[in-house]
């Protein structure tokens, strides 16, 4: 099935400026490439789910970054309280910041007032 094959390709190989496929993107690409005249994203989701194909999760399951192992090793070492092969001391701290892409930084509504509880 051509749509399933498309879902298993990297979006960049089809000229799509995406990190990974989502069903609406696959539906548009299938029509643009002439695979089908029209198709709904729900139909694509049903077809892919039936074969356990989930391209929207693939980048987490199969990292594509060639330096992934080295980057992950640094983080895993910090979980073990090690940096550059040296154990961290009792006074050393590891701070972690998680990117929250759906949260936007906002201006304070009342910059002249202190923040209150809640």
Biotite code that builds the C-alpha atoms (Angstrom):
import biotite.structure as struc

atoms = struc.array([
    struc.Atom([0.000, 0.000, 0.000], chain_id="A", res_id=1, res_name="UNK", atom_name="CA", element="C"),
    struc.Atom([1.569, 3.268, -1.138], chain_id="A", res_id=2, res_name="UNK", atom_name="CA", element="C"),
    struc.Atom([0.217, 5.315, 1.775], chain_id="A", res_id=3, res_name="UNK", atom_name="CA", element="C"),
    struc.Atom([1.854, 2.965, 4.290], chain_id="A", res_id=4, res_name="UNK", atom_name="CA", element="C"),
    struc.Atom([5.135, 3.180, 2.385], chain_id="A", res_id=5, res_name="UNK", atom_name="CA", element="C"),
    struc.Atom([4.874, 6.974, 2.422], chain_id="A", res_id=6, res_name="UNK", atom_name="CA", element="C"),
    struc.Atom([4.273, 6.925, 6.193], chain_id="A", res_id=7, res_name="UNK", atom_name="CA", element="C"),
    struc.Atom([7.503, 4.965, 6.684], chain_id="A", res_id=8, res_name="UNK", atom_name="CA", element="C"),
    struc.Atom([9.606, 7.508, 4.776], chain_id="A", res_id=9, res_name="UNK", atom_name="CA", element="C"),
    struc.Atom([11.146, 10.591, 6.296], chain_id="A", res_id=10, res_name="UNK", atom_name="CA", element="C"),
    struc.Atom([9.029, 13.636, 5.392], chain_id="A", res_id=11, res_name="UNK", atom_name="CA", element="C"),
    struc.Atom([12.149, 15.369, 4.004], chain_id="A", res_id=12, res_name="UNK", atom_name="CA", element="C"),
    struc.Atom([12.506, 12.685, 1.302], chain_id="A", res_id=13, res_name="UNK", atom_name="CA", element="C"),
    struc.Atom([9.168, 13.889, -0.073], chain_id="A", res_id=14, res_name="UNK", atom_name="CA", element="C"),
    struc.Atom([10.051, 17.563, 0.257], chain_id="A", res_id=15, res_name="UNK", atom_name="CA", element="C"),
    struc.Atom([7.832, 18.047, 3.316], chain_id="A", res_id=16, res_name="UNK", atom_name="CA", element="C"),
    struc.Atom([9.304, 20.475, 5.879], chain_id="A", res_id=17, res_name="UNK", atom_name="CA", element="C"),
    struc.Atom([8.264, 18.260, 8.810], chain_id="A", res_id=18, res_name="UNK", atom_name="CA", element="C"),
    struc.Atom([10.111, 16.450, 11.579], chain_id="A", res_id=19, res_name="UNK", atom_name="CA", element="C"),
    struc.Atom([7.650, 13.544, 11.419], chain_id="A", res_id=20, res_name="UNK", atom_name="CA", element="C"),
    struc.Atom([4.413, 12.637, 9.701], chain_id="A", res_id=21, res_name="UNK", atom_name="CA", element="C"),
    struc.Atom([0.952, 13.208, 11.140], chain_id="A", res_id=22, res_name="UNK", atom_name="CA", element="C"),
    struc.Atom([-2.189, 11.829, 9.509], chain_id="A", res_id=23, res_name="UNK", atom_name="CA", element="C"),
    struc.Atom([-3.399, 15.154, 8.004], chain_id="A", res_id=24, res_name="UNK", atom_name="CA", element="C"),
    struc.Atom([0.085, 15.716, 6.524], chain_id="A", res_id=25, res_name="UNK", atom_name="CA", element="C"),
    struc.Atom([0.099, 12.194, 5.082], chain_id="A", res_id=26, res_name="UNK", atom_name="CA", element="C"),
    struc.Atom([-3.337, 12.752, 3.549], chain_id="A", res_id=27, res_name="UNK", atom_name="CA", element="C"),
    struc.Atom([-2.148, 15.941, 1.819], chain_id="A", res_id=28, res_name="UNK", atom_name="CA", element="C"),
    struc.Atom([1.059, 14.272, 0.615], chain_id="A", res_id=29, res_name="UNK", atom_name="CA", element="C"),
    struc.Atom([-0.854, 11.253, -0.744], chain_id="A", res_id=30, res_name="UNK", atom_name="CA", element="C"),
    struc.Atom([-3.080, 13.554, -2.800], chain_id="A", res_id=31, res_name="UNK", atom_name="CA", element="C"),
    struc.Atom([-0.166, 15.775, -3.886], chain_id="A", res_id=32, res_name="UNK", atom_name="CA", element="C"),
    struc.Atom([1.819, 12.731, -5.075], chain_id="A", res_id=33, res_name="UNK", atom_name="CA", element="C"),
    struc.Atom([-1.155, 11.330, -6.977], chain_id="A", res_id=34, res_name="UNK", atom_name="CA", element="C"),
    struc.Atom([-1.426, 8.220, -4.805], chain_id="A", res_id=35, res_name="UNK", atom_name="CA", element="C"),
    struc.Atom([-5.136, 8.914, -4.434], chain_id="A", res_id=36, res_name="UNK", atom_name="CA", element="C"),
    struc.Atom([-7.606, 11.574, -5.531], chain_id="A", res_id=37, res_name="UNK", atom_name="CA", element="C"),
    struc.Atom([-8.796, 12.142, -1.966], chain_id="A", res_id=38, res_name="UNK", atom_name="CA", element="C"),
    struc.Atom([-8.430, 10.508, 1.441], chain_id="A", res_id=39, res_name="UNK", atom_name="CA", element="C"),
    struc.Atom([-9.275, 11.495, 4.986], chain_id="A", res_id=40, res_name="UNK", atom_name="CA", element="C"),
    struc.Atom([-6.763, 11.619, 7.787], chain_id="A", res_id=41, res_name="UNK", atom_name="CA", element="C"),
    struc.Atom([-9.057, 9.280, 9.759], chain_id="A", res_id=42, res_name="UNK", atom_name="CA", element="C"),
    struc.Atom([-8.790, 6.629, 7.046], chain_id="A", res_id=43, res_name="UNK", atom_name="CA", element="C"),
    struc.Atom([-5.010, 6.925, 7.087], chain_id="A", res_id=44, res_name="UNK", atom_name="CA", element="C"),
    struc.Atom([-5.011, 6.635, 10.879], chain_id="A", res_id=45, res_name="UNK", atom_name="CA", element="C"),
    struc.Atom([-7.144, 3.452, 10.680], chain_id="A", res_id=46, res_name="UNK", atom_name="CA", element="C"),
    struc.Atom([-4.869, 1.882, 8.038], chain_id="A", res_id=47, res_name="UNK", atom_name="CA", element="C"),
    struc.Atom([-1.676, 2.698, 9.923], chain_id="A", res_id=48, res_name="UNK", atom_name="CA", element="C"),
    struc.Atom([-3.088, 1.653, 13.287], chain_id="A", res_id=49, res_name="UNK", atom_name="CA", element="C"),
    struc.Atom([-4.152, -1.704, 11.867], chain_id="A", res_id=50, res_name="UNK", atom_name="CA", element="C"),
    struc.Atom([-0.473, -2.419, 11.098], chain_id="A", res_id=51, res_name="UNK", atom_name="CA", element="C"),
    struc.Atom([0.870, -0.670, 14.217], chain_id="A", res_id=52, res_name="UNK", atom_name="CA", element="C"),
    struc.Atom([2.604, 1.962, 12.053], chain_id="A", res_id=53, res_name="UNK", atom_name="CA", element="C"),
    struc.Atom([2.931, 5.157, 14.063], chain_id="A", res_id=54, res_name="UNK", atom_name="CA", element="C"),
    struc.Atom([5.263, 7.578, 12.281], chain_id="A", res_id=55, res_name="UNK", atom_name="CA", element="C"),
    struc.Atom([4.325, 10.348, 14.706], chain_id="A", res_id=56, res_name="UNK", atom_name="CA", element="C"),
    struc.Atom([6.081, 8.334, 17.487], chain_id="A", res_id=57, res_name="UNK", atom_name="CA", element="C"),
    struc.Atom([8.941, 6.900, 15.435], chain_id="A", res_id=58, res_name="UNK", atom_name="CA", element="C"),
    struc.Atom([11.425, 9.704, 16.173], chain_id="A", res_id=59, res_name="UNK", atom_name="CA", element="C"),
    struc.Atom([11.232, 8.934, 19.899], chain_id="A", res_id=60, res_name="UNK", atom_name="CA", element="C"),
    struc.Atom([11.526, 5.185, 19.400], chain_id="A", res_id=61, res_name="UNK", atom_name="CA", element="C"),
    struc.Atom([14.266, 5.303, 16.764], chain_id="A", res_id=62, res_name="UNK", atom_name="CA", element="C"),
    struc.Atom([16.342, 8.474, 17.251], chain_id="A", res_id=63, res_name="UNK", atom_name="CA", element="C"),
    struc.Atom([17.842, 9.733, 13.990], chain_id="A", res_id=64, res_name="UNK", atom_name="CA", element="C"),
    struc.Atom([20.509, 11.975, 15.470], chain_id="A", res_id=65, res_name="UNK", atom_name="CA", element="C"),
    struc.Atom([23.893, 10.339, 14.748], chain_id="A", res_id=66, res_name="UNK", atom_name="CA", element="C"),
    struc.Atom([25.228, 11.816, 18.004], chain_id="A", res_id=67, res_name="UNK", atom_name="CA", element="C"),
    struc.Atom([22.274, 10.582, 20.084], chain_id="A", res_id=68, res_name="UNK", atom_name="CA", element="C"),
    struc.Atom([24.276, 8.013, 22.078], chain_id="A", res_id=69, res_name="UNK", atom_name="CA", element="C"),
    struc.Atom([26.920, 10.565, 23.108], chain_id="A", res_id=70, res_name="UNK", atom_name="CA", element="C"),
    struc.Atom([24.296, 13.163, 24.068], chain_id="A", res_id=71, res_name="UNK", atom_name="CA", element="C"),
    struc.Atom([22.215, 10.641, 25.981], chain_id="A", res_id=72, res_name="UNK", atom_name="CA", element="C"),
    struc.Atom([25.314, 9.345, 27.788], chain_id="A", res_id=73, res_name="UNK", atom_name="CA", element="C"),
    struc.Atom([25.971, 12.795, 29.270], chain_id="A", res_id=74, res_name="UNK", atom_name="CA", element="C"),
    struc.Atom([22.433, 12.984, 30.628], chain_id="A", res_id=75, res_name="UNK", atom_name="CA", element="C"),
    struc.Atom([22.510, 9.427, 31.953], chain_id="A", res_id=76, res_name="UNK", atom_name="CA", element="C"),
    struc.Atom([25.846, 10.149, 33.668], chain_id="A", res_id=77, res_name="UNK", atom_name="CA", element="C"),
    struc.Atom([24.269, 13.133, 35.409], chain_id="A", res_id=78, res_name="UNK", atom_name="CA", element="C"),
    struc.Atom([21.468, 10.881, 36.692], chain_id="A", res_id=79, res_name="UNK", atom_name="CA", element="C"),
    struc.Atom([24.291, 8.831, 38.236], chain_id="A", res_id=80, res_name="UNK", atom_name="CA", element="C"),
    struc.Atom([25.845, 12.081, 39.594], chain_id="A", res_id=81, res_name="UNK", atom_name="CA", element="C"),
    struc.Atom([28.916, 11.838, 37.325], chain_id="A", res_id=82, res_name="UNK", atom_name="CA", element="C"),
    struc.Atom([30.352, 14.585, 35.092], chain_id="A", res_id=83, res_name="UNK", atom_name="CA", element="C"),
    struc.Atom([33.333, 14.034, 32.793], chain_id="A", res_id=84, res_name="UNK", atom_name="CA", element="C"),
    struc.Atom([33.967, 10.683, 34.508], chain_id="A", res_id=85, res_name="UNK", atom_name="CA", element="C"),
    struc.Atom([34.258, 12.435, 37.892], chain_id="A", res_id=86, res_name="UNK", atom_name="CA", element="C"),
    struc.Atom([31.682, 11.792, 40.625], chain_id="A", res_id=87, res_name="UNK", atom_name="CA", element="C"),
    struc.Atom([29.894, 14.916, 41.790], chain_id="A", res_id=88, res_name="UNK", atom_name="CA", element="C"),
    struc.Atom([30.487, 16.033, 45.355], chain_id="A", res_id=89, res_name="UNK", atom_name="CA", element="C"),
    struc.Atom([27.959, 16.567, 48.120], chain_id="A", res_id=90, res_name="UNK", atom_name="CA", element="C"),
    struc.Atom([27.820, 20.295, 47.334], chain_id="A", res_id=91, res_name="UNK", atom_name="CA", element="C"),
    struc.Atom([27.325, 19.810, 43.591], chain_id="A", res_id=92, res_name="UNK", atom_name="CA", element="C"),
    struc.Atom([23.843, 20.146, 42.131], chain_id="A", res_id=93, res_name="UNK", atom_name="CA", element="C"),
    struc.Atom([22.327, 19.192, 38.799], chain_id="A", res_id=94, res_name="UNK", atom_name="CA", element="C"),
    struc.Atom([19.628, 21.498, 37.470], chain_id="A", res_id=95, res_name="UNK", atom_name="CA", element="C"),
    struc.Atom([17.318, 20.320, 34.735], chain_id="A", res_id=96, res_name="UNK", atom_name="CA", element="C"),
    struc.Atom([15.069, 22.465, 32.564], chain_id="A", res_id=97, res_name="UNK", atom_name="CA", element="C"),
    struc.Atom([12.433, 20.901, 30.361], chain_id="A", res_id=98, res_name="UNK", atom_name="CA", element="C"),
    struc.Atom([11.313, 22.699, 27.237], chain_id="A", res_id=99, res_name="UNK", atom_name="CA", element="C"),
    struc.Atom([7.562, 23.176, 27.235], chain_id="A", res_id=100, res_name="UNK", atom_name="CA", element="C"),
    struc.Atom([6.828, 24.097, 23.629], chain_id="A", res_id=101, res_name="UNK", atom_name="CA", element="C"),
    struc.Atom([3.123, 24.615, 24.211], chain_id="A", res_id=102, res_name="UNK", atom_name="CA", element="C"),
    struc.Atom([3.669, 27.147, 26.998], chain_id="A", res_id=103, res_name="UNK", atom_name="CA", element="C"),
    struc.Atom([4.313, 30.701, 25.855], chain_id="A", res_id=104, res_name="UNK", atom_name="CA", element="C"),
    struc.Atom([6.201, 33.240, 27.958], chain_id="A", res_id=105, res_name="UNK", atom_name="CA", element="C"),
    struc.Atom([3.796, 36.026, 28.802], chain_id="A", res_id=106, res_name="UNK", atom_name="CA", element="C"),
    struc.Atom([4.250, 39.617, 29.862], chain_id="A", res_id=107, res_name="UNK", atom_name="CA", element="C"),
    struc.Atom([3.129, 40.406, 33.376], chain_id="A", res_id=108, res_name="UNK", atom_name="CA", element="C"),
    struc.Atom([-0.349, 41.917, 33.414], chain_id="A", res_id=109, res_name="UNK", atom_name="CA", element="C"),
    struc.Atom([0.543, 44.267, 36.238], chain_id="A", res_id=110, res_name="UNK", atom_name="CA", element="C"),
    struc.Atom([4.348, 44.752, 36.238], chain_id="A", res_id=111, res_name="UNK", atom_name="CA", element="C"),
    struc.Atom([4.137, 47.340, 39.021], chain_id="A", res_id=112, res_name="UNK", atom_name="CA", element="C"),
    struc.Atom([2.586, 44.828, 41.453], chain_id="A", res_id=113, res_name="UNK", atom_name="CA", element="C"),
    struc.Atom([4.275, 41.913, 43.160], chain_id="A", res_id=114, res_name="UNK", atom_name="CA", element="C"),
    struc.Atom([3.148, 38.428, 42.286], chain_id="A", res_id=115, res_name="UNK", atom_name="CA", element="C"),
    struc.Atom([0.652, 37.065, 44.776], chain_id="A", res_id=116, res_name="UNK", atom_name="CA", element="C"),
    struc.Atom([-0.294, 33.612, 45.914], chain_id="A", res_id=117, res_name="UNK", atom_name="CA", element="C"),
    struc.Atom([-2.125, 31.582, 43.279], chain_id="A", res_id=118, res_name="UNK", atom_name="CA", element="C"),
])
